[in-house]
Amino acid sequence: MFPIIEVSGSARNRGRIHGAQARSRIDRSVATYGRLFAFCGIDWPGAQKLGAGYRDLIGDLDAELLEEIEGIAAGSGRHVNEILALNSRTEILPPTYPGQPHPDRHSIAACNAAGGVPDWGECTSIAIKPSMSATGTTLLAQNWDWLGAQRAALVLLRCTESDGSTCLTLTEAGMLAKIGLNSHGFGVCLNILRSTDDGTQPGVPVHVLLRALLKRRSVGDAIAFASKLQFGASSNVQCADAGGETAALEFSPRGLSVIRGEATGGQRALCHTNHFLAAEAAKHQAALAPSLSTFPRLDRIHALTGAHKGRFSMQDLQRMLRDETEGFLSICRPPDPAAPLEARMETVASVVMDLGARVMEVAPDLPSRVSYVPVALAAEPVSA
């Protein structure tokens, strides 16, 4: 199971705890992204420079989140620009990734190694309203497909914010958040999208946005918050709340499109993969590598949820996320040894959340290989 790190106190202190306790995993994150950026033609000093360009945007969004990033850098012994590069990795990666590698990738990787940087996705998400769930609560689930090497860098952060609210997030060490839920019963998942407008303007990094959203109270609150922001790259935040609202927040440099759970063509579940569903946004969809399988995966998860009889339990969603019917392009995706290491996608983890119970069940590998482990938002009390 991934390590659970408890962070509390001031923003800088939260970051220091994260940085110190996840130091070796942050090293892994730097190694992974140093190699990945090289694959795309960006050396690590260049990635840090690009990451530094997001500093003011993050500070303007939420000064505490910037302080927390500075704390992560201090606690891990890394330069703050390295942590900024990690948190901005989606925005730094070109919209063509994981297509053809950059012709200079080998020389860039060699320069990275000489500079101390070692050589070393995609996702399917589901939201279920209480009326459709066996628990009578809102369920939110995701397979997180990414680079298999990065599994060793994952952590669970259990964070107490300055206002006393709490959140639990499965994320990459050094990054503020990814998949998670909070004490208000609001939860988020992430599907990376790509548009032809990505990189044309500065904007809030999605992994910073996810942590800012984990301070929100509901889907409506999240939409109101996100609708005021400018984005430099595209993603979908699949979100839901304990009150029963579900929505897909698709955003790009052109703005935000919201797909409500009740407007999905009669589907019993709100499902998303890695292409735009909003008609206007889809006009600006970037070309997709065949290895991404986003269209057949969406068809498959719709088939599974549509064929399900009765209400959905946590175990039902786990079974669907274990589906391997399409081989290397399945919902539960094994690594394809024929793919380049820098573009070899696999399911690194799987999560099913009960937002009413404030519990996250985590499979720390391909879910077809391992059991889901329950992790509660509230820490277990210490025995006297």
C-alpha positions as CSV (number, residue, x, y, z in Angstrom):
1,M,0.0,0.0,0.0
2,F,1.1,3.6,-0.6
3,P,2.4,5.5,2.5
4,I,0.0,7.8,4.3
5,I,1.4,11.1,5.2
6,E,-0.4,13.3,7.8
7,V,0.1,17.0,7.1
8,S,-1.2,19.9,9.3
9,G,-0.3,23.3,10.8
10,S,0.7,26.3,8.7
11,A,0.9,25.9,4.9
12,R,4.7,25.9,5.0
13,N,4.7,23.3,7.7
14,R,2.3,21.1,5.8
15,G,4.7,21.3,2.9
16,R,7.8,20.6,5.0
17,I,6.2,17.5,6.4
18,H,5.2,16.3,2.9
19,G,8.7,17.0,1.6
20,A,10.6,15.4,4.4
21,Q,8.5,12.2,4.7
22,A,8.2,11.7,0.9
23,R,11.7,12.8,0.0
24,S,12.8,9.5,-1.7
25,R,9.4,9.4,-3.6
26,I,9.9,13.0,-4.7
27,D,13.3,12.0,-6.0
28,R,11.4,9.3,-8.1
29,S,9.0,12.0,-9.4
30,V,11.9,14.1,-10.5
31,A,13.6,11.1,-12.2
32,T,10.4,10.2,-14.0
33,Y,9.5,13.6,-15.2
34,G,13.1,14.4,-16.1
35,R,13.0,11.5,-18.5
36,L,9.5,12.2,-19.7
37,F,10.3,15.9,-20.5
38,A,13.4,14.7,-22.3
39,F,11.2,12.4,-24.4
40,C,9.4,15.6,-25.4
41,G,12.5,17.7,-26.1
42,I,12.7,19.6,-22.7
43,D,15.7,19.3,-20.5
44,W,15.3,19.5,-16.7
45,P,16.6,23.1,-16.3
46,G,14.2,24.1,-19.1
47,A,11.3,22.3,-17.2
48,Q,12.2,24.2,-14.0
49,K,12.2,27.5,-15.9
50,L,8.8,26.7,-17.3
51,G,7.6,25.6,-13.9
52,A,8.8,28.9,-12.4
53,G,6.5,30.7,-14.8
54,Y,3.5,29.4,-12.9
55,R,4.6,30.7,-9.5
56,D,2.7,34.0,-9.6
57,L,-0.4,32.3,-11.1
58,I,-0.4,29.8,-8.1
59,G,0.1,32.6,-5.6
60,D,-2.7,34.6,-7.1
61,L,-5.0,31.6,-7.0
62,D,-4.2,30.7,-3.4
63,A,-1.2,32.1,-1.5
64,E,-1.2,29.2,0.9
65,L,-0.8,26.6,-1.9
66,L,2.3,28.5,-3.0
67,E,3.6,28.5,0.5
68,E,3.0,24.7,0.7
69,I,5.0,24.2,-2.5
70,E,7.8,26.2,-1.0
71,G,7.6,24.0,2.1
72,I,7.7,20.8,0.0
73,A,10.9,22.1,-1.6
74,A,12.5,22.9,1.8
75,G,11.5,19.6,3.3
76,S,12.8,17.5,0.4
77,G,16.0,19.5,-0.2
78,R,14.8,20.4,-3.8
79,H,14.8,23.8,-5.4
80,V,11.3,25.3,-5.4
81,N,11.4,25.5,-9.2
82,E,11.7,21.7,-9.3
83,I,8.5,21.3,-7.2
84,L,6.8,24.0,-9.4
85,A,7.7,21.9,-12.5
86,L,6.2,18.8,-10.9
87,N,3.0,20.6,-10.1
88,S,2.8,22.0,-13.6
89,R,3.8,18.9,-15.4
90,T,0.6,18.6,-17.3
91,E,1.0,22.2,-18.6
92,I,4.6,21.6,-19.5
93,L,4.0,18.5,-21.5
94,P,3.2,19.3,-25.1
95,P,-0.3,18.4,-26.4
96,T,1.3,15.9,-28.8
97,Y,2.4,13.7,-25.9
98,P,2.6,10.6,-26.0
99,G,3.1,10.8,-29.8
100,Q,6.4,10.8,-31.6
101,P,9.5,11.4,-29.4
102,H,11.6,14.4,-29.8
103,P,14.6,13.7,-32.1
104,D,17.1,15.1,-29.5
105,R,15.6,13.1,-26.6
106,H,18.7,10.9,-26.1
107,S,21.2,13.9,-25.8
108,I,18.8,15.7,-23.5
109,A,18.5,12.7,-21.3
110,A,22.3,12.5,-21.2
111,C,22.5,16.1,-20.1
112,N,19.9,15.5,-17.5
113,A,21.9,12.6,-16.1
114,A,25.1,14.7,-16.1
115,G,23.1,17.3,-14.1
116,G,22.0,14.8,-11.5
117,V,18.6,13.9,-12.8
118,P,18.5,10.1,-13.2
119,D,17.1,8.3,-16.3
120,W,14.6,6.3,-15.4
121,G,-2.2,9.0,-19.1
122,E,-4.9,8.4,-19.2
123,C,-7.9,7.4,-17.0
124,T,-11.4,6.1,-16.8
125,S,-13.7,7.7,-14.2
126,I,-17.3,7.0,-13.0
127,A,-19.7,9.0,-10.8
128,I,-22.9,7.4,-9.3
129,K,-25.7,9.4,-7.8
130,P,-27.2,8.2,-4.5
131,S,-30.4,7.1,-6.3
132,M,-28.3,4.6,-8.3
133,S,-26.0,3.4,-5.5
134,A,-26.5,0.4,-3.2
135,T,-25.2,2.5,-0.3
136,G,-27.6,5.4,-0.8
137,T,-24.6,7.6,-1.0
138,T,-22.7,9.3,-3.9
139,L,-19.9,7.1,-5.3
140,L,-16.9,8.3,-7.3
141,A,-14.3,6.1,-8.9
142,Q,-11.3,6.1,-11.2
143,N,-8.6,4.0,-12.8
144,W,-5.5,6.2,-13.0
145,D,-3.4,5.1,-16.0
146,W,0.0,6.6,-16.3
147,L,3.7,5.6,-16.4
148,G,4.3,2.5,-14.4
149,A,7.6,3.7,-13.0
150,Q,5.7,6.5,-11.2
151,R,3.7,4.0,-9.1
152,A,6.7,4.0,-6.7
153,A,6.3,7.8,-6.2
154,L,2.7,7.7,-5.1
155,V,1.5,8.8,-1.7
156,L,-1.7,9.4,0.2
157,L,-1.9,12.8,1.8
158,R,-4.2,13.3,4.7
159,C,-4.3,17.1,5.1
160,T,-5.7,19.4,7.7
161,E,-6.2,22.8,6.2
162,S,-5.8,26.1,8.0
163,D,-9.6,26.4,8.4
164,G,-9.8,23.0,10.1
165,S,-11.3,21.2,7.1
166,T,-9.6,18.0,6.0
167,C,-8.9,16.2,2.7
168,L,-7.5,12.9,1.6
169,T,-5.8,12.7,-1.8
170,L,-3.9,10.0,-3.7
171,T,-1.2,12.0,-5.6
172,E,2.4,11.9,-6.9
173,A,5.0,12.8,-4.3
174,G,5.8,16.5,-4.5
175,M,2.4,17.4,-6.0
176,L,-0.4,19.1,-4.1
177,A,-3.2,16.7,-5.0
178,K,-4.9,14.5,-7.6
179,I,-7.7,12.0,-6.8
180,G,-9.4,12.8,-3.5
181,L,-12.3,13.8,-1.2
182,N,-12.8,16.2,1.7
183,S,-14.7,16.5,5.0
184,H,-17.5,18.3,3.2
185,G,-18.2,15.1,1.2
186,F,-16.9,16.6,-2.1
187,G,-14.6,14.5,-4.3
188,V,-12.6,14.8,-7.5
189,C,-11.1,12.6,-10.1
190,L,-8.9,13.6,-13.1
191,N,-8.9,12.8,-16.8
192,I,-6.2,14.5,-18.9
193,L,-7.5,16.0,-22.1
194,R,-5.7,17.6,-25.0
195,S,-6.8,20.5,-27.2
196,T,-5.1,22.4,-30.0
197,D,-5.1,25.5,-27.8
198,D,-3.0,24.0,-25.0
199,G,0.1,26.0,-24.3
200,T,-1.1,29.1,-26.0
201,Q,-1.6,31.1,-22.8
202,P,-0.7,30.8,-19.1
203,G,-3.2,29.3,-16.7
204,V,-3.7,27.6,-13.4
205,P,-1.9,24.2,-13.3
206,V,-4.4,21.4,-13.0
207,H,-2.7,19.7,-10.0
208,V,-2.9,22.9,-8.1
209,L,-6.5,23.4,-9.2
210,L,-7.3,19.9,-7.8
211,R,-6.1,20.9,-4.3
212,A,-7.9,24.2,-4.5
213,L,-11.1,22.3,-5.4
214,L,-10.6,20.0,-2.4
215,K,-11.3,23.1,-0.3
216,R,-14.8,23.4,-1.9
217,R,-18.0,22.3,-0.3
218,S,-20.0,21.0,-3.3
219,V,-20.2,20.6,-7.1
220,G,-22.0,23.9,-7.3
221,D,-19.2,25.6,-5.3
222,A,-16.6,24.0,-7.5
223,I,-18.2,25.1,-10.7
224,A,-18.5,28.7,-9.4
225,F,-14.8,28.7,-8.4
226,A,-13.5,27.1,-11.6
227,S,-15.6,29.3,-13.9
228,K,-13.6,32.3,-12.9
229,L,-10.2,30.8,-13.8
230,Q,-8.0,30.8,-16.8
231,F,-6.4,27.6,-17.9
232,G,-3.2,26.9,-19.9
233,A,-3.9,23.2,-20.7
234,S,-6.9,20.9,-20.9
235,S,-8.3,18.4,-18.4
236,N,-11.6,17.0,-17.0
237,V,-12.3,17.1,-13.3
238,Q,-14.9,14.5,-12.6
239,C,-16.5,15.6,-9.4
240,A,-19.4,14.8,-7.1
241,D,-20.7,15.6,-3.6
242,A,-22.4,13.9,-0.7
243,G,-25.6,15.8,-1.6
244,G,-25.9,13.8,-4.8
245,E,-24.6,16.2,-7.5
246,T,-22.2,14.9,-10.1
247,A,-20.6,16.8,-13.0
248,A,-17.7,16.7,-15.5
249,L,-15.8,20.0,-15.5
250,E,-14.0,20.0,-18.9
251,F,-11.7,22.9,-19.2
252,S,-9.2,24.2,-21.8
253,P,-7.6,27.6,-22.7
254,R,-11.0,28.4,-24.2
255,G,-12.8,28.1,-20.9
256,L,-14.9,25.7,-18.9
257,S,-17.7,23.4,-20.1
258,V,-19.9,21.6,-17.5
259,I,-21.6,18.3,-18.2
260,R,-24.1,17.4,-15.5
261,G,-24.8,13.9,-14.4
262,E,-28.4,14.1,-15.5
263,A,-27.5,15.2,-19.0
264,T,-25.6,12.1,-20.3
265,G,-28.0,10.6,-22.8
266,G,-29.9,8.3,-20.5
267,Q,-26.7,6.7,-19.0
268,R,-27.1,5.5,-15.4
269,A,-23.6,6.7,-14.5
270,L,-21.6,9.8,-15.5
271,C,-18.5,8.3,-17.2
272,H,-15.4,10.0,-18.7
273,T,-12.2,9.0,-20.4
274,N,-9.7,11.2,-22.3
275,H,-11.6,13.2,-24.9
276,F,-13.9,16.1,-24.8
277,L,-17.7,15.3,-24.4
278,A,-18.9,18.9,-24.7
279,A,-19.7,19.5,-28.4
280,E,-18.1,22.9,-28.8
281,A,-14.9,21.9,-26.9
282,A,-14.6,18.7,-29.0
283,K,-14.1,20.9,-32.1
284,H,-10.7,21.7,-30.7
285,Q,-9.7,18.2,-29.7
286,A,-6.0,17.6,-30.4
287,A,-5.1,14.5,-32.4
288,L,-4.9,11.4,-30.2
289,A,-2.3,8.7,-30.3
290,P,-4.0,5.3,-31.1
291,S,-2.5,3.9,-27.8
292,L,-4.8,6.1,-25.8
293,S,-7.9,4.0,-26.5
294,T,-10.2,6.8,-25.1
295,F,-13.2,6.2,-27.4
296,P,-13.4,2.4,-27.0
297,R,-12.8,2.7,-23.2
298,L,-15.7,5.1,-22.9
299,D,-17.9,2.7,-24.9
300,R,-16.8,-0.2,-22.7
301,I,-17.5,1.6,-19.4
302,H,-20.9,2.7,-20.7
303,A,-21.7,-0.9,-21.7
304,L,-20.7,-2.1,-18.3
305,T,-22.6,0.5,-16.3
306,G,-25.6,0.3,-18.7
307,A,-25.9,-3.5,-18.4
308,H,-25.7,-3.5,-14.7
309,K,-28.9,-4.6,-13.0
310,G,-30.0,-2.8,-9.8
311,R,-28.0,-0.3,-7.9
312,F,-24.2,0.0,-7.9
313,S,-22.2,-1.1,-4.9
314,M,-18.5,-0.3,-4.3
315,Q,-17.7,-3.9,-5.3
316,D,-19.6,-3.4,-8.6
317,L,-17.4,-0.5,-9.5
318,Q,-14.3,-2.4,-8.5
319,R,-15.4,-5.2,-10.8
320,M,-15.9,-2.8,-13.7
321,L,-12.5,-1.1,-13.1
322,R,-10.9,-4.6,-13.3
323,D,-12.2,-5.1,-16.8
324,E,-9.4,-6.4,-19.2
325,T,-11.4,-7.4,-22.2
326,E,-9.4,-5.1,-24.6
327,G,-5.9,-6.3,-23.6
328,F,-3.4,-3.4,-23.6
329,L,-6.1,-0.9,-24.3
330,S,-8.5,-2.0,-21.5
331,I,-10.1,-0.1,-18.7
332,C,-7.7,-2.0,-16.5
333,R,-4.6,-1.6,-18.5
334,P,-1.5,-3.8,-18.3
335,P,1.8,-2.3,-19.7
336,D,2.5,-3.0,-23.3
337,P,6.2,-4.0,-23.6
338,A,6.2,-2.9,-27.3
339,A,5.6,0.7,-26.3
340,P,8.5,3.1,-25.5
341,L,9.2,3.3,-21.8
342,E,8.4,7.0,-21.8
343,A,4.9,6.3,-23.2
344,R,4.2,2.9,-21.7
345,M,0.8,3.5,-20.0
346,E,-0.6,1.2,-17.4
347,T,-3.1,1.4,-14.6
348,V,-0.9,2.6,-11.7
349,A,-3.7,2.7,-9.1
350,S,-7.5,2.5,-8.8
351,V,-9.8,4.3,-6.4
352,V,-13.4,3.9,-5.4
353,M,-14.8,6.6,-3.0
354,D,-18.0,6.7,-0.9
355,L,-18.5,10.4,-0.4
356,G,-21.2,9.9,2.2
357,A,-18.9,7.7,4.4
358,R,-15.8,9.8,3.5
359,V,-13.9,6.6,2.7
360,M,-11.5,5.9,-0.2
361,E,-10.8,2.3,-1.3
362,V,-7.4,2.1,-3.0
363,A,-5.9,-0.6,-5.2
364,P,-2.2,0.2,-5.2
365,D,-1.5,-1.6,-8.6
366,L,-3.5,-2.9,-11.5
367,P,-6.8,-3.7,-9.7
368,S,-6.9,-7.1,-11.4
369,R,-3.8,-8.0,-9.4
370,V,-4.6,-6.7,-5.9
371,S,-7.3,-6.1,-3.4
372,Y,-8.8,-2.6,-2.6
373,V,-7.7,-1.3,0.8
374,P,-10.1,1.1,2.6
375,V,-8.6,4.4,3.8
376,A,-10.8,6.7,5.8
377,L,-10.6,10.5,5.6
378,A,-10.4,10.6,9.4
379,A,-7.2,9.1,10.9
380,E,-7.6,6.1,13.2
381,P,-7.6,7.2,16.9
382,V,-4.4,6.5,18.7
383,S,-4.9,3.9,21.5
384,A,-4.1,5.0,25.1
